[in-house]
Each structure stands twice: as structure tokens, then as C-alpha cells.
Amino acid sequence: VQLVESGGGSVQAGGSLRLSCVASVPSYAYSSYCMGWFRQAPGKGREGVAIIDRDGSTSYADSVKDRFTISKDNAKNTLYLQMSSLKPEDTAMYYCATKKPWPWDRCPGPDKRNEYKFWGQGTQVTVSS
């Protein structure tokens, strides 16, 4: 599985950005994958941001709740992260990740970074004050 992120950039605090991630899997299979966004700030470990399960249910890190929205378009094999009210502490490299779970399993939450097996190269988000 290959993942390609886009949409990063520089923005002032309070601004918005939308990230996209296209997955190279057959369209009929995309809906069976867990999809998520993670980020890594300079000098810090990689942390979970948001996850979307196969049925569209979502989970978020506390730090981004009510500001970020994860969504996906199964017809386009594309994952999105709409980021609003951005803060300087949101500055990081943002990564898209995926795993194919057993049908009976829930997707691992944002705190289960190590369970996601396929990763993109990342897209940089810089928020200035």
C-alpha cells in the first residue's frame, strides 16, 4: 500500500488547512481499511491525531477535538483532515497511515500508532503566531 499526502503549508494562527491522502489500493478494497492521521513535531515522538473506521466512525486526540475533522471519500481512495483554528503547537509533519483489520475488529485508536503498518512520506504544516 502506498500513501501520498498533500495539502500542507504555512498558515497563521487561527487559520485553516485541508490535508489529503491518496491510497494506492483497489477502489473496492479501500473501504475495508482503517485510516488515520498522525503527526510529529521537531524533537518529539509521533502522535495520533485522528482515526476513521470503515463505517465512518471517528476518534480524535484531545488536543485537536472540535478543531480538526477527519473524513474520507471511498470512491476516490482519499482521506482528508480539515484543520481549523490552527495553533503554533500544531506545527508538525503530518502523516497518513493505514492498516487492514480483521473484519470483526475495531480500528485502533489514535494512541495505537504502532498498529498502523503502512505510512506516507508526510506533509509539513507550519503555524506561525
N, C-alpha and C positions, 0 to 999 in steps of 0.2 A: 504494500500500500504506500503510495506517495501522496504527501500533503503539501500544498503550496499556499502560503499565506500572502495576503496583500492588504493594503489599506492603512498601514502605519504612517506616521509622520510627526510633525511638531505642531503643537497647539498650545494656546494659553490656558491657564487655569480657568475652569468654568466652561470650556469648550467641549466639542463632541467629535468623535471619530467613529467610523464603522470599519471593522476588520472583516475580511473574508478568508475562507479557506476552502480550496477545491481539492477533493479527494479523487485519486485515480483508481476507483473501483467500479465494477459494472453497476449501472444505474439501478438494476433490480436488487442489488445487494446492499446499496448504501444505507437503506432504511434499517438494516439489521445491525448497524454498528453503533456503539457508544461514541459520542463526540464531545470534545471538551477543549476549553481554552486554559492555558497556564501562562505564567509569566515569571521572568527572572530579572530582578533589578541588579545593578552592579554591586558586587560584593555580597550578594545574598543568594540563598538557595531558591530553587524553582518552586513556585507555589501555585496551587489550583485557584482558578478564577470562577469558572462556571462549567457545568456539565449539562448535556441534554440527552435524555434517554430516547429509546426507539419510539416510545409513544408520545414524545414531545414534552414529557415532564422535565423540569429543570431544577437544578440546585446551584447555589451561589456561595462564594466565600462571604463572610460577614462584611468584609471591607468594601465590597462592591455592590451589596444588595441595595436595591432601589435606585442605583445609578447605571448599572450595566444590564443588558438584556441579551441572552443567547437565543439564537433561533437557527433553523436550517430549512433548506429547500431540497427535498429529496429528489425532485425532478432534475435539479442542476448539480447534484452531488456537492452542494455548497453549504458551509457552516458560516454563521455570522456572529459578530459580537458588536452590538451597538453600545457605545460608551458615551455617557453624558456626565455633565458636572465633573469633568476631569480635574484631578488634583495633582500637584507635583509628585506626590508619593505613588501615583500610578505609572510613573516613568519606569519602563522596563522593556525587555524583549518579550514579545507575546508569541506563544507557540500554540499551534493546533495539535491535538493528539487524538488517537482513536484506538479502540480495541473492539474485537468481535466477541461478545459474551456468549455463554451458553443461553439458549432461549429462555430458560427458567430463572436466570439471574438478573438482578437489577444492575444497572451500570454503576461502577464505583464512583463515589463522590469526589469532589474537588480535593479532598485530603488524601486520596489514594493515588497519588502521582505515579507510583511505581507499577501500578496495574495497567497503565496505558503503554502499549507496545510500539506504536508507530507515531513518529513525530515529524513535524515540518521543520524547516530551517529557521523560522521565526520572522517577525516583522517588528521593527523598532517603533515604540511610542515614546515621545518625549513631551512632557507637560511643563511649561515654564510658568513661574509665578508672576 
